[in-house]
Amino acid sequence: MKVLLIGATGNVGLRLVAALLTHGHNVVAYVRSAQKLQSLLPASVYRQLSVVEGNAYDSHAIKNAIIHNDCEAVVNSAGVAAMAPWGKSDLPQIFAAVLEGVKQAGAERKKPLRVWFLGGLGVLSFPGSNSILSDHVPIFLAHRKNMALLKTLPPNTVDWSMICPSTMTPESSDFSVPTKSSHARLTASAGTPPLWQDSWMKHIPLIGKSLVAAMNASRYDTTLEQNADFIAHDLETRDSQYIGARVGIIDASR
């Protein structure tokens, strides 16, 4: 599949470059600086890319990059969500611009594009309730804004998925292809965190669900490489089971 990767110079983006190439995709890297990307990757990997310089806030440029490079899918790894509820983040603006560019490209082609976005554990549903996890542990709230924007999409305009990890750590700074990992492939579920450990504590008034959410959170720590591999593997098929879904992931081998 030909994939437009937005934010290829970031921590997740660099791992996505390697993972996408490993899974046989053609990668078009959309970055502010081709020179910076070249400095971060092995020459043997950089030579395998097509590179487009552009701004992640520019929906028109994103649409043109998709159309002119005949991309079938988009992965957005640009933008960082602030942890604290009062923190400022560029993620909602970037997310909205990418979504608009993808939507316009799909409309021009008369076919929705396949897109992966990065979200966070907090937008997953608290199992067995009508709330989401960030209702109880209010961090990284920018992902809530982005999820709300996805819900406003008319049907059949964007075939989106949102991967929702907890803390991600790097395995290494080796971005060679094919990738090598000593970690297991992630287990996933749509809408809720997989393998959730329930507890009677959730019934404690006011703080119960917060305690259970906090108790579970560290179980969902994964690596940057695992998340990149999950997305790249999913894009091997156009008919993913995760289209239109928030996707919870866990390393079940831990």
C-alpha positions as CSV (number, residue, x, y, z in Angstrom):
1,M,0.0,0.0,0.0
2,K,1.2,3.5,-0.7
3,V,1.1,5.5,2.6
4,L,1.5,9.2,3.3
5,L,3.2,9.4,6.7
6,I,2.8,12.8,8.4
7,G,5.3,13.6,11.1
8,A,8.0,11.1,10.0
9,T,10.7,12.9,12.0
10,G,9.1,12.3,15.4
11,N,9.6,9.5,17.9
12,V,6.7,7.5,16.6
13,G,7.2,8.6,13.0
14,L,10.7,7.3,12.7
15,R,9.6,3.9,13.9
16,L,6.7,4.0,11.5
17,V,9.0,4.7,8.6
18,A,10.9,1.5,9.4
19,A,7.8,-0.6,10.2
20,L,5.9,0.5,7.1
21,L,8.9,-0.4,4.8
22,T,9.4,-3.7,6.6
23,H,5.7,-4.6,5.9
24,G,6.2,-3.8,2.2
25,H,4.5,-0.5,2.0
26,N,5.6,2.4,-0.2
27,V,6.2,5.4,2.1
28,V,5.7,9.1,1.2
29,A,7.1,11.0,4.1
30,Y,5.4,14.4,4.7
31,V,7.8,16.5,6.8
32,R,8.8,20.1,7.4
33,S,12.4,19.4,6.6
34,A,13.7,16.7,4.3
35,Q,17.2,17.4,5.5
36,K,16.2,16.7,9.1
37,L,14.6,13.4,8.1
38,Q,17.7,12.4,6.1
39,S,19.9,13.2,9.1
40,L,17.8,10.9,11.4
41,L,17.7,7.8,9.1
42,P,20.2,5.4,7.7
43,A,21.0,6.3,4.1
44,S,19.7,2.8,3.0
45,V,16.3,3.6,4.5
46,Y,16.1,7.2,3.4
47,R,16.7,6.2,-0.2
48,Q,13.5,4.0,-0.1
49,L,11.3,7.0,0.7
50,S,9.5,9.6,-1.3
51,V,9.7,12.9,0.6
52,V,7.3,15.8,0.5
53,E,8.0,19.0,2.4
54,G,5.0,20.7,3.9
55,N,3.2,22.0,7.0
56,A,1.0,19.7,9.0
57,Y,-1.4,22.6,9.6
58,D,-2.0,23.0,5.9
59,S,-5.0,20.8,4.9
60,H,-4.7,21.8,1.2
61,A,-1.1,20.8,1.0
62,I,-1.9,17.5,2.7
63,K,-4.7,16.8,0.2
64,N,-2.3,17.6,-2.7
65,A,0.4,15.3,-1.3
66,I,-2.2,12.5,-1.2
67,I,-3.5,13.1,-4.7
68,H,-0.2,13.8,-6.5
69,N,1.5,10.8,-4.9
70,D,-1.5,8.5,-5.4
71,C,-1.5,7.5,-1.8
72,E,-4.0,4.9,-0.6
73,A,-3.6,5.5,3.1
74,V,-2.5,8.1,5.6
75,V,-0.8,7.7,9.0
76,N,-0.7,10.8,11.2
77,S,2.0,10.9,13.9
78,A,2.4,14.7,14.0
79,G,1.5,16.7,17.0
80,V,1.8,16.2,20.8
81,A,-1.0,16.2,23.3
82,A,-0.4,18.0,26.6
83,M,-0.6,15.8,29.6
84,A,-2.3,18.3,32.1
85,P,-5.9,19.4,31.5
86,W,-4.7,23.0,31.5
87,G,-1.8,22.4,29.1
88,K,-1.6,23.7,25.6
89,S,-1.1,21.5,22.6
90,D,-0.8,21.8,18.8
91,L,-2.4,18.4,18.3
92,P,-6.0,19.5,17.8
93,Q,-5.1,21.9,15.1
94,I,-2.9,19.4,13.3
95,F,-5.4,16.7,13.7
96,A,-8.2,18.8,12.2
97,A,-6.0,19.9,9.3
98,V,-5.0,16.3,8.5
99,L,-8.6,15.1,8.8
100,E,-9.8,17.9,6.5
101,G,-7.0,17.1,3.9
102,V,-7.9,13.4,4.0
103,K,-11.6,14.2,3.6
104,Q,-11.0,16.4,0.7
105,A,-8.8,13.9,-1.0
106,G,-11.4,11.2,-0.5
107,A,-14.1,13.5,-1.9
108,E,-12.0,14.2,-5.0
109,R,-11.4,10.5,-5.6
110,K,-14.9,9.6,-4.7
111,K,-13.6,7.0,-2.3
112,P,-12.7,7.3,1.4
113,L,-9.1,7.0,2.4
114,R,-7.7,4.6,5.0
115,V,-6.3,6.5,7.9
116,W,-4.6,5.8,11.2
117,F,-4.5,8.4,13.9
118,L,-2.7,8.3,17.3
119,G,-4.9,8.8,20.3
120,G,-4.5,7.7,23.9
121,L,-5.8,5.3,26.5
122,G,-8.1,7.9,27.9
123,V,-10.5,7.9,25.0
124,L,-11.3,4.2,25.4
125,S,-14.5,3.2,27.2
126,F,-14.3,2.2,30.8
127,P,-15.3,-1.4,30.5
128,G,-18.9,-2.0,31.7
129,S,-19.8,1.7,31.9
130,N,-21.0,4.6,29.7
131,S,-17.9,6.7,30.5
132,I,-14.4,6.9,29.1
133,L,-11.2,6.5,31.0
134,S,-10.3,10.2,30.9
135,D,-13.6,11.0,32.7
136,H,-11.9,9.4,35.7
137,V,-8.2,10.2,35.1
138,P,-8.3,13.6,33.3
139,I,-5.0,13.6,31.3
140,F,-4.2,14.1,27.6
141,L,-7.6,15.6,27.0
142,A,-6.7,16.8,23.5
143,H,-7.5,13.2,22.4
144,R,-11.1,13.8,23.5
145,K,-11.4,16.8,21.2
146,N,-10.0,14.8,18.3
147,M,-12.3,11.9,19.0
148,A,-15.3,14.3,19.1
149,L,-14.2,15.6,15.7
150,L,-14.2,12.1,14.2
151,K,-17.7,11.6,15.4
152,T,-18.9,14.5,13.4
153,L,-17.8,12.9,10.1
154,P,-20.6,12.0,7.7
155,P,-20.8,8.3,6.8
156,N,-18.4,7.0,4.2
157,T,-16.0,10.0,4.1
158,V,-12.9,8.7,6.0
159,D,-12.0,5.1,6.9
160,W,-10.3,6.0,10.1
161,S,-8.9,4.1,13.1
162,M,-7.3,5.6,16.3
163,I,-4.7,3.6,18.2
164,C,-5.0,4.4,21.9
165,P,-1.8,3.4,23.8
166,S,-0.8,4.3,27.3
167,T,2.9,5.2,27.8
168,M,5.2,4.3,24.9
169,T,8.9,3.8,25.3
170,P,11.6,3.2,22.6
171,E,13.2,-0.2,22.2
172,S,16.2,1.2,20.4
173,S,17.4,4.0,18.1
174,D,18.1,1.6,15.3
175,F,15.8,2.5,12.3
176,S,17.2,-0.1,9.9
177,V,15.0,-2.2,7.7
178,P,13.8,-4.9,8.2
179,T,13.0,-4.1,11.8
180,K,14.0,-6.4,14.6
181,S,12.1,-6.6,17.9
182,S,12.3,-8.9,21.0
183,H,8.7,-7.8,21.9
184,A,5.5,-9.6,21.1
185,R,2.9,-8.3,18.6
186,L,0.2,-6.4,20.4
187,T,-3.2,-7.7,21.4
188,A,-6.0,-5.3,20.5
189,S,-9.7,-4.7,21.0
190,A,-12.0,-2.1,19.6
191,G,-13.5,0.5,22.0
192,T,-12.1,-0.8,25.3
193,P,-8.7,-1.8,26.7
194,P,-8.1,-5.5,26.1
195,L,-7.6,-7.8,29.1
196,W,-8.9,-5.2,31.5
197,Q,-8.6,-6.2,35.2
198,D,-11.9,-5.3,37.0
199,S,-12.1,-4.7,40.7
200,W,-14.7,-4.2,43.4
201,M,-13.1,-0.8,44.0
202,K,-15.0,0.7,41.1
203,H,-18.0,0.8,43.4
204,I,-16.4,3.2,45.8
205,P,-18.3,6.4,45.5
206,L,-16.6,9.3,43.6
207,I,-13.1,7.8,43.4
208,G,-13.7,4.1,42.6
209,K,-13.4,4.2,38.8
210,S,-10.4,6.5,39.1
211,L,-8.6,4.0,41.3
212,V,-9.3,1.1,39.0
213,A,-8.3,3.1,35.9
214,A,-5.0,4.1,37.6
215,M,-4.4,0.5,38.8
216,N,-4.7,-0.7,35.2
217,A,-2.9,2.1,33.4
218,S,0.7,0.8,33.6
219,R,-0.4,-2.6,32.3
220,Y,-0.9,-0.9,28.9
221,D,2.6,0.4,28.6
222,T,4.0,-0.6,25.2
223,T,6.9,0.4,23.0
224,L,7.0,2.8,20.1
225,E,8.1,0.0,17.8
226,Q,5.2,-2.2,18.8
227,N,2.7,0.5,18.0
228,A,4.3,1.2,14.7
229,D,4.4,-2.4,13.8
230,F,0.7,-2.8,14.7
231,I,-0.3,0.0,12.3
232,A,1.9,-1.2,9.5
233,H,0.6,-4.8,9.8
234,D,-3.0,-3.6,9.8
235,L,-2.5,-1.6,6.6
236,E,-1.6,-4.8,4.8
237,T,-5.3,-5.3,4.2
238,R,-7.8,-2.6,3.1
239,D,-10.7,-4.2,4.9
240,S,-9.5,-3.8,8.5
241,Q,-11.7,-4.8,11.4
242,Y,-10.7,-1.6,13.1
243,I,-12.2,0.9,10.6
244,G,-14.3,3.4,12.6
245,A,-12.8,2.3,15.9
246,R,-10.8,3.4,18.8
247,V,-8.3,0.6,19.3
248,G,-7.0,-0.5,22.7
249,I,-3.7,-2.4,22.8
250,I,-1.7,-4.4,25.3
251,D,1.5,-6.5,25.3
252,A,-0.1,-9.6,26.6
253,S,3.3,-11.3,27.0
254,R,4.3,-8.9,29.8
